[in-house]
C-alpha cells in the first residue's frame, strides 16, 4: 500500500486544498514508529445503567530520540486517507458545528487537539479563534467535571476523528458530570442548544427497562444525533444507539486496496455490536425481516483498531501516552457525525440514509459473531446489522 500524507490548507471559504506526498509503502519503516501488539479498551465495563465509552487503541512506540513528524508520521489513518477512503471532497465544513458528548474532563483536550491538527497541517481549532469550545454539561466554561484517564482517551479520539473528517467544522466538547443517563442526557441537550449541526455519542449501556425516560434528550429536530453501536459483537444492543431517533453507527475494517476502483476494501469489523432490540419498536423506514423490533446498526465507518485512526492523547496513559491508533465504534460515530455536518444537511433519524442507500459504499464480508450466517451478524450485500445500509461514499446519502 502506498500511504499518503497530507497538508490540508484552508483556502476560500468552504474549500480545502490537499497537498499529498508519498511517504513509503505499507506500515512505517523498521526505523520508524511501530504498533504495540495488543488492542486495549479505553474504558472499563460499566455496571448498572452507567455508560462506558467504546474507545479502543493500540500503543505506538517510537525509537529513542525520534518523534512524530511529517517525516515519521504515526501509524494509523491520516485525514487524507479518511478523505480518500470515503470520497470526501469539496467544502471542508466551514460554518458547521459538530458536538461530542462525553463524561468527565480531559484537561489536555485542547492542547492535544492542537498537536494532532498541526501534525497534519489542519487549520488551528482553538478557544481563542472561536473554533473550539469546551463546556460542562450545563454549557458553562467552569467548573469542569473531575478528570478521568479513560474517558480522556475517548475525548481525544472524538476530537481527532471530527478534525479528520471535517477539517473546517467548529467543535463543541460537552463533558457530563458522570457517565450516567441523566448527566449524559443533560449534556446532549446542551450540545444542541449551543448550535451543533450534528452530535456524536461514543458511549452506551445495554438497553434497559425504563430507558424511555431519557429518550427526549436524543430527539432534536434539525440536529443529527449519532451514536456508536458498541464493541461487543452480535448480541444485546446499546442505548442510546438503539433509540429510534438516533443514527446508530456500526463498524468496519478498512483496508487499502490500490488495484480496486475505490482504492479500499471494507467489511464488517468483528468487534462491532449489532442486534435486535427487546424494547424499541421497528421504525417505518427499517425493512429487514428477521428482527421485528429496532435493528442496530444503520450506517457504518472504520472502527477496527488494527486499521484505525492516528490519535494524540497525553492524559493518563502512562507509557502509552502520545500518539496511538484509535478504534472501536467510538471512531466510526464521530467520523459519520462530522461527514454529515460537512455535507451541509441535517438528518433527523436514519430514514434518509435508508432511502439513499444506493449512494453509499456497501461493505460485504466479515462477521461479528454467530447467527447462522444471517445478516444480523454477517456483512451481506445490501443491508446487514453490523454495517447498516453502508458506509459514506461522499455526501450523496448524508
Buried (B, 14 or more C-beta within 10 A) or exposed (E): BEBBBBBBEBEEEBEBEBEBEEBEEEBBEEEBBBBBEEBBBBBEEBEEBBBBBBBBBBBBEBEEEEEBEEEBBBBBBBBBBBBBBBBBEEBBBBEBBBBBBBBBBBBBBBBBBBBBBEBBBBBEBBEEEEBBBBBBBEBEEEEBBEBBBBBBBBBBBBBBBBBBBBBBBBBBBBBBBBBBBBBBBBBBBBBBEBEBBBBBBBBBBBBBEEBEEBBEBBBBEEBBBBBBBBBBBBBBBBBBBBBBBBBBBBBBBBBBEEEEEEBBBBBBBBBBBBBBBBBBEBBEBBEBEEBEBBBBBBBBBBBBBBBBBBBBBBBBBEEBBBBBBBBBBBBBBBBBBBBBBBBBBBBBBBBBBBEBBEBBBBBBBBBBBEBEEBBBBBBBEEBBBBBBBBBBBBBEBB
